[in-house]
Amino acid sequence: MFFVLSKTLGIMMLPTNFLIDIGLVGVILLATRFASFGRKLVLAYVVLLAICGFSPLGNWLLYPLEARFPPWDAAKGAPDGIVVLSGAIDTDLSAAHGTASYTAAAGRVIAAAALGHQYPNARILYSGGNANLVADDAAKEADYAVTVFEGLGISRDRLMLERRSRNTFENAEFSKAIAAPKDGERWLLLTSAYHMPRSVGIFRKAGFMVEPCPVDWRLGGPADLLKFSPFAVDGLEHTDLAVREWMGLLAYRLTGKTSALFPGPITE
């Protein structure tokens, strides 16, 4: 049920989708006796869409997520393994074209391969099945990741594939089962910076203690908090990404899948 709600209600509540729904309702009401209210809804749709698209709102929401964890400190020494979360490869497009097709989060795979070369003894576990609400066994993200890593110079015998997960909770549960981390082993968790707080919280709850290794930043720093976007699509993307993560943090906390609303670094 949790997965179904996240793929239906969760998607409907994203700012862009929600505002479009408001606009459509407003347009429909223009032809009824509630035309006055309809005009207000259309006006609200236009104004709020402009705010989400052009203002720094998305950056304000995204920055706390990306700044929650610092870059991984290589001075700690070589890791034993690296868990790479799905999201870098579009399963539908990959299946349609018979080769890996990348998303905006492709930096996850590139960063993982770079770390793989830097630490040749580290195992790499790619966690990703098919996140679609309705999916078959034909398109699994982890399957396409194999050829991507091999193309980036990582040998197949170093790769561990988790191909059943559909969301971050399943990423953690299934990855732990495959990695079977031993006492004293150090595993990195590699995902987009904005996604790291929720991911770390879920992995901790699952009993898989990982070291956060954020990549794929969407913001450069605090200066972006005052930056207006010249292209509405960029601002809307940041707003949707951030709101989705904040909703995810709340939902996962309320359902007991994390132990903290906003997981952060562990102070030693």
N, C-alpha and C positions, 0 to 999 in steps of 0.2 A: 504493500500500500504506500509506504514511504516513497519508493522509487516512482510509482505511478503519479503521485501528487507532485513530486519534484519536476516531472516532465510535462505536467499539465497546468496545474494551478501556479506552480513556481514560474513557468515560462509566461503565463498570462499576466503575472504581476510585475514583470520587467517593465521599467518606465516607458520604453518605446512602445511596446505592445499595449500597455495599459492606456497610454495617452491616445493612441490610435483608436482604441475601443471607445474612449470618451468622445473623440471627434466624430466617429461614426454614429454614435447614439445621438449626438447633437444634431447632425445633419438629418437623421430620420425624424427627430422631433420638430424640425422646421416645418414639416408638412402636416403637423397636427395642431391641436389647440394648445399644446405646450411649446409653441414656437419661441416664446420669450426665454424659456429655460434652455431650449435648444441652442439659441444664439449665445447664451452664456457658456454653455459647454464647448461650443466651437471656439469661442474666444479663449477660454481656459486652455483648450488643446493647443492652439497656436502659440500662446504666451509660454506655457510650460514646456512645449517642445523646443522653442527657441532658447529657453533658459538651459535646458538639458543639453542642447546641441552646441551652443556657442559660449556659454559661461564656463567658469572653472569648477562648476558644481561637481562634475564627474571626477575631476582631479582631487577635490577636497575629500570625496568619499573614498577614492582609491589610495591616496597617499598613506593614511594610517595602516592600511593593509600591507602595502609594499615596504613600509619602514619598520614593521614590527620585528623582523629578524634581520640581523646584519649579514653581509656576505660570509660564506663559510671560511673559516680560518685554516688555511693549509698548514700553518705552523704546528697544528695538533698531530701531524703525521699522516701516514697513508691509511686510508679506510680499507676495511675488508670487503665492503660491498657498496653498491649504489642502487637505490630504488628510484626508477624514473616513472613518474606518473603519466598516464595517458593524456591525450589532448593535442598532441603535436601532429597527428595524422588524421585526415578525414576519411573515415572508413567507407562511406558511400561513394565518394569520388574515386577512392583507390580501387574499389571493387569494379566500378564502371570502366575504368581505364586500364586495369590490370597492373597498376604500379602505384607506389606510394604517392599520395597527394597531400601536401602539407597545409596546416592551418597557421594562424598568426602566432601560435605557441611553438613553432618549429624549433625555437631556441632551446627547448628542453632536450631534444635529441642531440643537437649540435654540442651543447654544453656537456652532456653525458659522454659523448664520444671523446671530447677533449680531455675530460677527467680520466676516461678509460686509457688513453695514451699516456697520461701523466702518471697513472698508477696501474701498471700492467698486470699486477696480481689481484686487483680488485674485480670481484664478480659484478656483473651488471644485470639487474632484474628489471625488465620492462613490464609494467602492469597496465593492461588495457584490453578490454574486450570490445563490446559494441554498446555505446551509451544510448542508442535509439530506443524509444518506447516499444516499438515493434521491430524485432531484428531476428535474423536467422544465423546459422553457424557459418555462413559464407564469408562474412566480412568481420574479421577480428583485428583490432589495431596492432596487437602484439605480433601478429603474423607478418604484417608489412614492415614492422620495425626491424625485423631480422635483416632484410635486404638493405635497409637504410644504414644500419650499423656496419654491415659488411662493406658497404660502399664507402664508409668513412674510416675503414681500416681496422674495425674491431672483429676479431675472429668469432665464428659461431660458437665455439666451445666455451666462450666466456659468458655467453648470454643465457639468462634464465627467463622464461616467458610465462607470464600470468595472463591468460586470455579469457577469463570468465567475468571479470569485474565490469560493472556498469556505472558505478559511481565511486566517490572517494572512500566511503565506508567499506565497500567491497574491495577496493584497492588495498586497504590496510589489512583486512582479514585474510584475503587470499595471498597477499605478498608475504605475510608473516608465516603462513603455512609452507610456502615454497622455500623461502630463505632459511627458515629454521635457525634464526640467529642464536649463536652460542654465547655464553657468558664471556665478557671481555671483548667481543667483536664490536667493531664500529661500522655502522651503516649510515650512509648519507641518504637523505630524502631530497630528491631533486624535482622541483616543480616551479611554476611561475611564482614570482614574488607575491603577487596579490592573493594567490591561492594557498600560500604557505601556512598562515595561521590556522585555517580550518583543517588542512591536511595534517599538520603536526598534532593538533588536538585529537584527531581521530586515531592516528597511529599510537599516540600515548595511551589512549583509552583501550586500544586493542592489545596493549602490552608489548608493542614493538618500538623500543626506544631508538630513535633515529636522530641524526644531527642535521638540522635544517641547512639546505644548500639552495637558497633562492636564485633563480635565473629569470630571464625573460621579463625584465622590468619594462613598464609602460610609461613611467615618469622619470625625469632626470633628477628631481629633488624638490626641495621646498619652493624654489623659484616658480615651479609649475603651478603652484597654488594661486598665483595671480595671472596666469596665462589664459587668455581667451582663445578659443579655437576658430580659425578661419573657415573650417569645414565642419558643418553640423554633424556629419557622419562620425567624425573622430570623437567629438564630445559625447554623442549618444552612445558610442561604443564603450567609452570609459564609464559613463553613468550606469549602463546596463551591467557591465562586468562587476563594478563595485556593489551595486544593489543586490545582484545575485549572490555575491559572497557574503554580504551582511545578512541577507535572508537565510543563507545556508548556515552561517554561524549560529543564528538564533534557532533555527529548526533542529540542528544537530544537538544543540545544548538542551533544548526542551525535550527531545526524545532520548536523552541520556547517551548519545553517541560520542560526546565529548564531556570532559570534566570542568571545562571553563568556557565562558562565553567568548572570550577573546584570548586564546592561548598565546603565550609569549615565551621568550627565552627562559631557561632554567638558570637561576642565579646560583653560583657555586660558593 
